[in-house]
Amino acid sequence: MVLSVIAAAFILVLPVELPDKTLFATLVLATRFKPWPVFVGVGAAFGLQVAIAVTAGSLLTLLPDAVVSSVVAVLFVVGAIILWRSVRSGAEEEDDVVEAPPHPSFLKTATISFGVLFAAEWGDLSQLATAGLAARYDDPVSVFIGAWAALLVVSGLAVFLGKKLADKLPIRLIRIVAASLFSFFAVIAVIETIRLLT
């Protein structure tokens, strides 16, 4: 485990996920169900998604360095473009939250929360970032810890602070910070790719 890699993953994933649809999906789930089972289900879904992204990124490291660097650069450039475009749009909302009985059990609530978030997170920018970081640093455990910690913080904020958080978050500013971070990582990856190709 390398603390700088954990910090890099945490710092990159946190602002990407704050204005994301998964935050709002978690918030909606937390308004319908008790908070702890929602948090457990969402946290498990995020853990599995991060593990998949880290595995994909780690598999990239089996390729030649120039190819890995190029793929990482493309992932971050695409992420930066998507985030800069989203700066002008409003907050994303999640409409796919399923209806459930008024008082489901802990396990049923956790399972519903897991399913909603696991489906919502596919192809998400945080997955791109996690895969890119896993390929760049070749330290899957540290990337996993940092990315999952960031996602748990976001889900914890949504579950336990709920609507108050959504009303006070400056979504546009968070998207600008996230887009800037993606752009920074993209520039570094492009420079590294050019260095490896020359």
C-alpha positions, -999 to +999 in steps of 0.1 A: +000+000+000+012+034-010-004+064+008+002+088-022-016+064-045-045+060-021-047+098-018-045+103-056-074+079-061-094+095-033-088+130-045-097+122-081-128+100-075-145+121-048-153+153-068-162+131-099-188+112-079-203+142-059-224+156-088-231+122-102-264+103-107-253+078-081-252+104-054-288+113-062-299+077-065-284+071-030-302+102-017-335+089-031-330+055-016-322+071+018-354+090+017-374+058+012-356+034+035-337+033+067-302+047+063-279+018+075-291-009+051-290+016+022-254+025+031-244-012+034-260-020+000-246+010-017-211+004-002-211-032-013-221-022-049-194+004-050-168-021-036-176-046-064-176-019-091-142-006-079-128-041-078-139-046-114-124-013-125-091-020-107-090-055-123-095-040-158-069-013-152-045-039-138-049-061-169-038-031-190-004-032-173+003-065-191+006-045-223+037-025-234+042+007-214+035+030-244+001+012-250-008+015-214+001+051-212-019+058-244-050+040-230-047+059-197-044+092-216-075+084-237-095+075-205-086+107-188-091+129-220-126+113-225-134+118-188-123+155-189-144+162-221-175+146-205-170+165-173-164+199-190-196+193-210-215+185-179-205+218-162-233+236-181-259+210-174-280+207-142-278+181-116-283+146-127-312+127-112-318+090-109-352+079-120-345+041-119-351+037-082-375+008-077-406+008-056-406-013-025-428-021+004-429+006+031-410-014+057-387-039+040-362-059+060-325-049+064-315-075+038-342-065+013-333-028+016-296-035+013-302-058-018-324-031-035-298-005-028-270-028-041-289-035-073-298+001-081-263+014-075-245-015-092-266-009-123-262+029-122-224+028-118-216+009-150-194+030-173-194+058-148-166+084-148-154+071-114-149+037-130-129+052-159-108+071-133-102+040-112-092+019-142-069+046-154-053+050-120-048+012-116-031+011-150-010+041-143+003+032-108+003-006-110-008-007-074-043-022-074-047-024-036-039+013-030-061+024-059-090+002-046-087+016-011-086+052-023-114+049-048-137+029-025-131+053+004-141+082-018-173+064-029-181+055+007-177+091+017-201+102-011-227+075-002-223+084+035-230+120+028-260+112+007-275+087+032-268+105+064-271+142+054-297+136+027-316+165+012-297+192+031-265+182+012-282+182-022-296+217-016-263+232-005-238+215-029-225+239-056-228+213-083-213+235-110-182+242-089-177+205-080-180+196-117-154+223-126-130+209-100-136+173-112-131+183-148-099+202-139-085+171-121-093+149-150-077+174-174-046+175-152-043+137-152-049+136-189-021+161-196+003+140-175-007+108-193-003+125-227+032+138-218+042+104-205+029+087-237+048+111-259+080+105-238+076+067-242+070+070-280+101+091-286 
